[in-house]
Amino acid sequence: MEHSGLYFGIIVVGAGGCGLSAALAAAESGADVLLLEKTDKPGGGTALSSKGLRAAGTRFQREKGIEDNPARYAQDILRRNGGQSDVALTERLAQTSAETVEWLADRAGIEFEIGTHLFGHSAERAHSWKADRTIIDYLVDAAQQADNIRILFSTPAVSLKLDADGAVTGVVTQSGVITGRKVILASGGFGASPELLSQYIPQAVDIPFPGHYGSTGDGLRMGIAVGAATENLGAFQPFPTYIGPEELSVSPEVTTSGGIAVDQRGRRFVDETRFPGGIGAKMLNLPGKQAYEIFDERICQSARNHLADVIAAGMVKKAETAAELAYQLGIDAAGLERTIQEYNSATAYGKDPFGRTLSVPMNTPLYGVKVRVALYHTQGGLKVNTDAQVLRPDGSVIPNLYAGGGVATGISGSGPEGYLPGNGLLASLGLGRIAGEHAAKGFKSPPGT
Ligand SMILES: Cc1cc2nc3c(=O)[nH]c(=O)nc-3n(C[C@H](O)[C@H](O)[C@H](O)COP(=O)(O)OP(=O)(O)OC[C@H]3O[C@@H](n4cnc5c(N)ncnc54)[C@H](O)[C@@H]3O)c2cc1C
């Protein structure tokens, strides 16, 4: 189909979480929306994500009697990233997180429930959905019901069209120029681009990338080409318990239930509850960028539901002594024996030298599994303001251009350690909704509303 001559109020590039949220929010405000997706289906990395959208002050939390508020959430994010994310953007995303979750519930019919995992959050605010569907399934259903959203698959955006004043006026595809009043870049990060990784995150070049193959940094390149500033391009989530090539992972339940991670010497190297970036970042410096999760029967039972696939794949070793387990894993036996002794002694004091709270000793038999650090997603990108408008290096707005999710700068600081669980989906769904709403301001309401 020839594209030149097509005209839409809003063009969204990328049909992942950010793009679908942006499209829905813009369509709700009355804009006619075109959603371009380069692959043959929607979803992107969002469809691969775990069910972990964090929000503070939602009705779902109130129903459970959980006290929480956006200021507390913003502080948690900033504490984890060492104050390295844009404070105003961080606060806006935390501030609007409850609206985003409640909007998703009302708009896309998602029934949320609250998980108990904290991993650096000071309140129970992990919103997961009850049904066995991805969040993308819900968003696509909602988008298909909107008669002012059109989706074109297998249609990559190639570049942005500018007028003489530097304002964005549309998107160039392989079939021509589509004109749009506003353009929202929602094409994900750059984890699938070896070239961009070697430029911005060389530590992640040789680790597995189980994220989405569409994350080739197209939006980042398009934004840079029209003069956008970038921020925190070295930020990423180094997921610490990946098992490849089986493409499995060890659930964080193992560490929350008391499990530990050791290196080749059988020694611990981090407070394992600082999951995922704390462990993952340290693993990047270990030989082979790998570690070994160690746990006992009690932990195995408590995490059993989450370990079933890893056990079934034969990845978990079991032994009657620490030395025997070390032998099976190919790590230092004396080191692992000493580690278990130290761990058990620390339970008497309630804290270990890494600052982790420990209470229950580990008993034989022991279990162990080798894990690798993997790149789940990148977290830096085009600099945006709190309305998701893309900025130039001098702080001025590039007229008519927005970005969210993996294309935009995230809230995870500048390196591998600053990722707080939930940052990915918040920047994707939250910033997407903000971008869609702001871009559609002034558009007339759709008929019948
Ligand atoms: C295994 C895994 C688990 C995760 N779990 C969590 C979690 O529990 N909580 C959390 O907060 N985050 C999680 N994340 C991170 C989160 O999924 C991402 O941060 C988020 O989904 C990014 O959303 P996005 O909309 O920006 O990009 P995506 O969802 O990747 O969507 C981008 C879309 O744009 C398309 N595209 C790319 N280039 C073009 C182009 N030129 N033209 C048109 N379309 C294009 C892509 O094909 C893709 O469909 C996880 C990630 C992974 C990989």
Ligand as a Chemical Component Dictionary entry (heavy atoms), coordinates in Angstrom:
data_LIG
# 
_chem_comp.id                   LIG 
_chem_comp.type                 NON-POLYMER 
_chem_comp.pdbx_formal_charge   0 
_chem_comp.three_letter_code    LIG 
# 
loop_
_chem_comp_atom.comp_id 
_chem_comp_atom.atom_id 
_chem_comp_atom.alt_atom_id 
_chem_comp_atom.type_symbol 
_chem_comp_atom.charge 
_chem_comp_atom.model_Cartn_x 
_chem_comp_atom.model_Cartn_y 
_chem_comp_atom.model_Cartn_z 
_chem_comp_atom.pdbx_ordinal 
LIG C1  C1  C 0 11.620 -11.244 30.173 1  
LIG C2  C2  C 0 11.252 -9.836  30.584 2  
LIG C3  C3  C 0 10.568 -9.627  31.759 3  
LIG C4  C4  C 0 10.247 -8.322  32.160 4  
LIG N1  N1  N 0 9.506  -8.140  33.299 5  
LIG C5  C5  C 0 9.165  -6.884  33.688 6  
LIG C6  C6  C 0 8.369  -6.666  34.857 7  
LIG O1  O1  O 0 7.923  -7.596  35.541 8  
LIG N2  N2  N 0 8.092  -5.376  35.211 9  
LIG C7  C7  C 0 8.536  -4.321  34.472 10 
LIG O2  O2  O 0 8.261  -3.182  34.841 11 
LIG N3  N3  N 0 9.248  -4.501  33.344 12 
LIG C8  C8  C 0 9.558  -5.743  32.927 13 
LIG N4  N4  N 0 10.272 -5.927  31.775 14 
LIG C9  C9  C 0 10.633 -4.729  30.984 15 
LIG C10 C10 C 0 9.436  -4.234  30.162 16 
LIG O3  O3  O 0 8.863  -5.333  29.497 17 
LIG C11 C11 C 0 9.912  -3.178  29.148 18 
LIG O4  O4  O 0 10.599 -2.162  29.825 19 
LIG C12 C12 C 0 8.706  -2.570  28.434 20 
LIG O5  O5  O 0 7.825  -3.579  28.036 21 
LIG C13 C13 C 0 9.099  -1.747  27.242 22 
LIG O6  O6  O 0 7.905  -1.347  26.597 23 
LIG P1  P1  P 0 7.905  -0.538  25.232 24 
LIG O7  O7  O 0 6.482  -0.336  24.882 25 
LIG O8  O8  O 0 8.787  0.628   25.346 26 
LIG O9  O9  O 0 8.621  -1.497  24.184 27 
LIG P2  P2  P 0 8.108  -2.875  23.531 28 
LIG O10 O10 O 0 7.045  -3.518  24.347 29 
LIG O11 O11 O 0 9.317  -3.668  23.229 30 
LIG O12 O12 O 0 7.408  -2.395  22.192 31 
LIG C14 C14 C 0 8.110  -1.796  21.136 32 
LIG C15 C15 C 0 7.467  -2.198  19.823 33 
LIG O13 O13 O 0 7.948  -1.341  18.786 34 
LIG C16 C16 C 0 8.210  -2.119  17.634 35 
LIG N5  N5  N 0 9.161  -1.386  16.776 36 
LIG C17 C17 C 0 10.498 -1.300  16.900 37 
LIG N6  N6  N 0 11.021 -0.541  15.924 38 
LIG C18 C18 C 0 9.990  -0.127  15.159 39 
LIG C19 C19 C 0 9.877  0.662   13.994 40 
LIG N7  N7  N 0 10.955 1.198   13.377 41 
LIG N8  N8  N 0 8.654  0.887   13.453 42 
LIG C20 C20 C 0 7.549  0.349   14.017 43 
LIG N9  N9  N 0 7.590  -0.442  15.133 44 
LIG C21 C21 C 0 8.793  -0.661  15.705 45 
LIG C22 C22 C 0 8.732  -3.413  18.182 46 
LIG O14 O14 O 0 8.660  -4.444  17.227 47 
LIG C23 C23 C 0 7.814  -3.620  19.397 48 
LIG O15 O15 O 0 6.652  -4.312  19.052 49 
LIG C24 C24 C 0 10.620 -7.217  31.355 50 
LIG C25 C25 C 0 11.309 -7.431  30.147 51 
LIG C26 C26 C 0 11.625 -8.719  29.771 52 
LIG C27 C27 C 0 12.365 -8.916  28.460 53 
# 
loop_
_chem_comp_bond.comp_id 
_chem_comp_bond.atom_id_1 
_chem_comp_bond.atom_id_2 
_chem_comp_bond.value_order 
_chem_comp_bond.pdbx_ordinal 
LIG C1  C2  SING 1  
LIG C2  C3  SING 2  
LIG C2  C26 DOUB 3  
LIG C3  C4  DOUB 4  
LIG C4  N1  SING 5  
LIG C4  C24 SING 6  
LIG N1  C5  DOUB 7  
LIG C5  C6  SING 8  
LIG C5  C8  SING 9  
LIG C6  O1  DOUB 10 
LIG C6  N2  SING 11 
LIG N2  C7  SING 12 
LIG C7  O2  DOUB 13 
LIG C7  N3  SING 14 
LIG N3  C8  DOUB 15 
LIG C8  N4  SING 16 
LIG N4  C9  SING 17 
LIG N4  C24 SING 18 
LIG C9  C10 SING 19 
LIG C10 O3  SING 20 
LIG C10 C11 SING 21 
LIG C11 O4  SING 22 
LIG C11 C12 SING 23 
LIG C12 O5  SING 24 
LIG C12 C13 SING 25 
LIG C13 O6  SING 26 
LIG O6  P1  SING 27 
LIG P1  O7  DOUB 28 
LIG P1  O8  SING 29 
LIG P1  O9  SING 30 
LIG O9  P2  SING 31 
LIG P2  O10 DOUB 32 
LIG P2  O11 SING 33 
LIG P2  O12 SING 34 
LIG O12 C14 SING 35 
LIG C14 C15 SING 36 
LIG C15 O13 SING 37 
LIG C15 C23 SING 38 
LIG O13 C16 SING 39 
LIG C16 N5  SING 40 
LIG C16 C22 SING 41 
LIG N5  C17 SING 42 
LIG N5  C21 SING 43 
LIG C17 N6  DOUB 44 
LIG N6  C18 SING 45 
LIG C18 C19 SING 46 
LIG C18 C21 DOUB 47 
LIG C19 N7  SING 48 
LIG C19 N8  DOUB 49 
LIG N8  C20 SING 50 
LIG C20 N9  DOUB 51 
LIG N9  C21 SING 52 
LIG C22 O14 SING 53 
LIG C22 C23 SING 54 
LIG C23 O15 SING 55 
LIG C24 C25 DOUB 56 
LIG C25 C26 SING 57 
LIG C26 C27 SING 58 
# 
